Amino acid sequence: MELDWYVYALLSAIFVGIVGIFNKKILNHEHALEFTASRGIFLGVFSLFLIPFVNFGISWKIYLLIYLISLIACVGLLFFMKSVRHGEVSVVAPLTNISPLFLVIIAFFVLNEIPTSKQYIGIFLLVVGAYSLEVGITNKGFIEPIKGFVKSKIVHHLLIALVIFSMTAVLDKMILDKYASIITYLFVFTIFKSINFIIIESYKHGFSEIKNDLKKDFKLLLPDSILLFFGHVFYLLAVAAPGASISLVIPIKRMSTLFTTIFGGSLFHEKNLLIKVLACIIMIWGAVFILL
């Protein structure tokens, strides 16, 4: 029996939440590009098992569109990994909850998805939670977070990544609704994205760097890649489900941040964890209002 879309979204949140911790652990000693290129090899290999179920007869225009989406996603992922590498996981993870703000706007213009009054309340709670998180971190007053948002390169990288992820999420929905099956899209998108990262890393540092990373971090890269692969599978199942709105799927998926914040913050002994968790809970309530 097929599960409801929000169950798939929650399953994706669980897998992605665990991935967030692996990401931080690896990025403590690896550059973002090296990490994504090494992981791209694992994801590319996993995708090969989908070949018997892939429809290669889609139009070349759809191949081109998927490649463009993969290229945009690569740029977003690099910005996101930079923010994870240089910021605290329990700060970066909760701040990703403001992505529905961008998503609702983009989905309105591209997919004609119109928010309800409850969704607007949810967006407000997400922004309040994100702001409260910054207040709790600085301990220097109500205005200080605004200065931080203006000056912090980490936050700038994260916001760029979130805008890009919102764009690609809308494009995911459009592709799955009109042009390709879940398996076909997953295969083509993953292969394209993996090739992009491998080419960029090989051009900048040589393929030998990827081989060294694979040897050094194999025990972390393997489970990280497996969890991410299945997390993406469940995400696409949620997006492709009949009646599922992308502006609702993403907020549910973002519930992964609470898991990452609590356990990741404890694992890396980060400060002010309680305040960060409370702010994250506010943002999750915002996600719930968006779902209602």
C-alpha positions as CSV (number, residue, x, y, z in Angstrom):
1,M,0.0,0.0,0.0
2,E,1.4,3.4,-1.0
3,L,2.2,5.7,1.9
4,D,1.0,9.3,2.2
5,W,3.3,12.0,1.0
6,Y,4.0,13.4,4.5
7,V,5.2,10.0,5.6
8,Y,7.7,10.0,2.8
9,A,8.7,13.6,3.8
10,L,9.2,12.5,7.4
11,L,11.3,9.5,6.4
12,S,13.4,11.9,4.3
13,A,13.8,14.2,7.3
14,I,15.1,11.3,9.4
15,F,17.7,10.3,6.9
16,V,18.8,13.9,6.1
17,G,19.0,14.7,9.8
18,I,21.6,12.0,10.3
19,V,23.4,13.0,7.1
20,G,23.8,16.5,8.6
21,I,25.9,15.1,11.5
22,F,28.1,13.1,9.1
23,N,28.6,16.2,7.0
24,K,29.9,18.3,9.9
25,K,32.2,15.5,11.0
26,I,33.8,15.1,7.6
27,L,33.9,18.8,6.9
28,N,35.9,19.4,10.1
29,H,39.0,18.2,8.1
30,E,37.9,18.3,4.4
31,H,37.1,21.1,2.0
32,A,33.5,21.3,0.7
33,L,34.5,20.6,-2.9
34,E,36.6,17.6,-2.1
35,F,33.9,16.1,0.1
36,T,31.1,16.6,-2.4
37,A,33.2,15.1,-5.2
38,S,34.1,12.1,-3.2
39,R,30.5,11.5,-2.1
40,G,29.5,12.0,-5.7
41,I,31.3,8.9,-6.7
42,F,29.4,6.8,-4.1
43,L,26.1,8.3,-5.2
44,G,26.9,7.7,-8.9
45,V,27.7,4.0,-8.1
46,F,24.4,3.6,-6.2
47,S,22.5,5.1,-9.1
48,L,23.8,2.4,-11.5
49,F,21.5,-0.1,-9.8
50,L,18.5,1.9,-11.1
51,I,19.5,1.4,-14.8
52,P,17.1,-1.5,-15.5
53,F,14.2,0.8,-14.5
54,V,15.2,4.0,-16.2
55,N,13.4,5.4,-19.2
56,F,16.2,6.7,-21.4
57,G,13.6,7.7,-24.1
58,I,12.9,11.1,-22.6
59,S,13.4,14.2,-24.8
60,W,16.9,15.7,-25.1
61,K,15.3,18.9,-23.9
62,I,14.4,17.2,-20.6
63,Y,18.0,15.9,-20.3
64,L,19.2,19.4,-20.8
65,L,16.8,20.8,-18.2
66,I,17.8,18.1,-15.7
67,Y,21.5,18.9,-16.3
68,L,20.8,22.6,-15.7
69,I,19.0,21.7,-12.5
70,S,22.0,19.6,-11.4
71,L,24.4,22.4,-12.2
72,I,22.3,24.9,-10.1
73,A,22.1,22.3,-7.3
74,C,25.9,21.9,-7.3
75,V,26.4,25.6,-6.8
76,G,23.8,25.6,-3.9
77,L,25.4,22.6,-2.3
78,L,28.9,24.1,-2.4
79,F,27.6,27.3,-0.7
80,F,25.7,25.1,1.9
81,M,28.8,23.0,2.6
82,K,30.9,26.1,3.1
83,S,28.5,27.3,5.7
84,V,28.5,23.9,7.4
85,R,32.2,23.7,7.4
86,H,32.9,27.1,8.9
87,G,29.7,27.5,11.1
88,E,28.3,25.6,14.0
89,V,26.0,22.7,13.0
90,S,23.4,23.7,15.5
91,V,23.3,27.2,14.0
92,V,23.4,26.3,10.3
93,A,20.8,23.5,10.6
94,P,18.0,25.5,12.3
95,L,18.5,28.5,9.9
96,T,17.7,26.2,7.0
97,N,14.1,26.3,8.2
98,I,13.7,29.7,6.7
99,S,13.8,28.2,3.2
100,P,10.0,27.8,3.0
101,L,9.9,31.6,2.9
102,F,11.8,31.6,-0.4
103,L,10.0,28.4,-1.5
104,V,6.5,29.8,-1.1
105,I,7.4,32.9,-3.1
106,I,9.0,30.9,-6.0
107,A,6.3,28.3,-6.0
108,F,3.6,31.0,-6.3
109,F,5.1,32.4,-9.5
110,V,6.2,29.1,-11.1
111,L,3.6,26.5,-9.9
112,N,0.8,28.9,-8.9
113,E,0.8,27.5,-5.4
114,I,-1.0,30.0,-3.2
115,P,-0.3,30.1,0.5
116,T,-3.2,29.9,3.0
117,S,-3.4,32.2,6.1
118,K,-2.0,29.3,8.3
119,Q,1.0,29.0,6.0
120,Y,1.7,32.7,6.4
121,I,1.6,32.2,10.2
122,G,4.0,29.3,9.7
123,I,6.4,31.5,7.7
124,F,6.2,34.1,10.5
125,L,7.1,31.6,13.1
126,L,10.0,30.3,11.0
127,V,11.5,33.8,10.7
128,V,10.9,34.5,14.5
129,G,12.6,31.2,15.3
130,A,15.6,32.0,13.1
131,Y,15.9,35.5,14.6
132,S,15.6,34.1,18.2
133,L,18.4,31.7,17.4
134,E,20.7,34.5,16.5
135,V,19.7,36.5,19.6
136,G,20.5,33.5,21.8
137,I,23.9,33.0,20.2
138,T,25.1,36.6,20.4
139,N,23.7,37.5,23.9
140,K,24.3,41.2,22.9
141,G,20.8,42.5,22.4
142,F,18.0,42.5,19.9
143,I,19.8,44.5,17.2
144,E,23.0,42.4,17.2
145,P,21.5,39.6,15.0
146,I,20.8,42.1,12.2
147,K,24.4,43.1,12.2
148,G,25.4,39.4,12.1
149,F,23.2,38.8,9.1
150,V,24.7,41.7,7.3
151,K,28.3,40.9,8.1
152,S,28.6,37.1,8.4
153,K,29.8,35.4,5.3
154,I,28.6,32.1,6.7
155,V,25.0,33.4,6.8
156,H,25.4,34.9,3.3
157,H,26.5,31.5,1.9
158,L,23.7,29.8,3.6
159,L,21.0,32.2,2.4
160,I,22.3,31.9,-1.2
161,A,22.2,28.1,-0.8
162,L,18.6,28.2,0.5
163,V,17.4,30.4,-2.4
164,I,19.0,27.9,-4.9
165,F,17.5,24.9,-3.1
166,S,14.1,26.5,-3.2
167,M,14.5,27.0,-7.0
168,T,15.6,23.4,-7.6
169,A,12.7,22.1,-5.4
170,V,10.2,23.8,-7.6
171,L,11.9,22.5,-10.7
172,D,11.9,19.0,-9.1
173,K,8.1,19.2,-8.8
174,M,7.7,20.4,-12.3
175,I,9.8,17.6,-13.8
176,L,8.1,14.9,-11.8
177,D,4.6,16.1,-12.6
178,K,5.1,16.5,-16.3
179,Y,8.2,14.9,-17.8
180,A,9.9,12.0,-16.0
181,S,9.3,9.2,-13.5
182,I,10.9,9.2,-10.0
183,I,13.5,6.6,-10.9
184,T,14.4,8.2,-14.2
185,Y,14.8,11.7,-12.7
186,L,16.8,10.3,-9.7
187,F,19.2,8.5,-11.9
188,V,19.8,11.2,-14.5
189,F,20.0,14.0,-11.9
190,T,22.4,12.1,-9.6
191,I,24.7,11.0,-12.4
192,F,24.8,14.6,-13.7
193,K,25.5,16.1,-10.3
194,S,28.2,13.5,-9.5
195,I,29.9,14.2,-12.9
196,N,29.8,18.0,-12.2
197,F,31.6,17.7,-8.9
198,I,34.2,15.2,-10.1
199,I,35.1,17.4,-13.1
200,I,35.4,20.5,-11.0
201,E,37.4,18.9,-8.3
202,S,39.7,17.1,-10.8
203,Y,40.2,20.4,-12.7
204,K,41.1,22.3,-9.5
205,H,43.1,19.7,-7.5
206,G,43.4,16.6,-9.6
207,F,41.7,13.3,-9.3
208,S,44.3,12.0,-6.9
209,E,42.8,14.2,-4.2
210,I,39.5,12.4,-4.6
211,K,41.2,9.1,-4.3
212,N,43.0,10.2,-1.1
213,D,39.7,11.4,0.3
214,L,38.0,8.1,-0.5
215,K,40.7,6.2,1.3
216,K,40.9,8.5,4.3
217,D,37.1,9.0,4.9
218,F,35.7,5.8,3.4
219,K,34.0,4.7,6.7
220,L,32.2,8.1,7.0
221,L,31.5,8.6,3.3
222,L,29.8,5.3,2.8
223,P,27.1,5.6,5.4
224,D,26.7,9.3,4.6
225,S,26.1,8.6,0.9
226,I,23.7,5.7,1.6
227,L,21.6,7.8,4.0
228,L,21.6,10.7,1.6
229,F,20.6,8.5,-1.4
230,F,17.6,7.1,0.5
231,G,16.8,10.5,1.9
232,H,16.5,11.8,-1.6
233,V,14.5,8.8,-2.8
234,F,11.9,9.4,0.0
235,Y,11.9,13.2,-0.8
236,L,11.1,12.5,-4.5
237,L,8.4,10.1,-3.5
238,A,6.8,12.8,-1.4
239,V,7.2,15.4,-4.2
240,A,5.7,13.1,-6.8
241,A,2.7,11.9,-4.7
242,P,-0.7,13.0,-6.0
243,G,-1.9,16.2,-4.3
244,A,1.5,16.9,-2.7
245,S,2.5,20.6,-2.8
246,I,6.2,21.4,-2.8
247,S,5.6,24.3,-0.5
248,L,4.4,21.7,2.1
249,V,6.9,18.9,1.4
250,I,10.0,21.0,2.1
251,P,8.9,22.3,5.5
252,I,8.2,18.7,6.7
253,K,11.6,17.6,5.3
254,R,13.2,20.5,7.3
255,M,12.1,18.8,10.5
256,S,15.4,17.0,10.1
257,T,17.1,20.1,11.6
258,L,15.9,19.4,15.1
259,F,17.6,16.0,15.1
260,T,20.8,17.6,13.7
261,T,20.7,20.4,16.2
262,I,20.2,18.3,19.3
263,F,22.5,15.4,18.6
264,G,25.0,17.3,16.4
265,G,25.3,20.1,18.9
266,S,25.9,17.7,21.7
267,L,28.4,15.7,19.7
268,F,30.5,18.7,18.8
269,H,30.1,20.3,22.3
270,E,28.7,23.6,20.9
271,K,27.6,26.4,23.2
272,N,24.1,27.7,24.1
273,L,22.6,24.4,22.8
274,L,19.4,24.8,24.8
275,I,18.6,28.2,23.4
276,K,19.3,26.9,19.9
277,V,17.0,23.9,20.4
278,L,14.2,26.1,21.7
279,A,14.5,28.4,18.6
280,C,14.5,25.3,16.4
281,I,11.3,24.1,18.0
282,I,9.6,27.5,17.2
283,M,10.6,27.1,13.6
284,I,9.3,23.5,13.5
285,W,6.0,24.8,14.8
286,G,6.1,27.2,11.9
287,A,6.6,24.2,9.6
288,V,3.6,22.5,11.2
289,F,1.4,25.6,10.5
290,I,2.5,25.5,6.9
291,L,1.4,21.9,6.8
292,L,-2.1,22.4,8.3
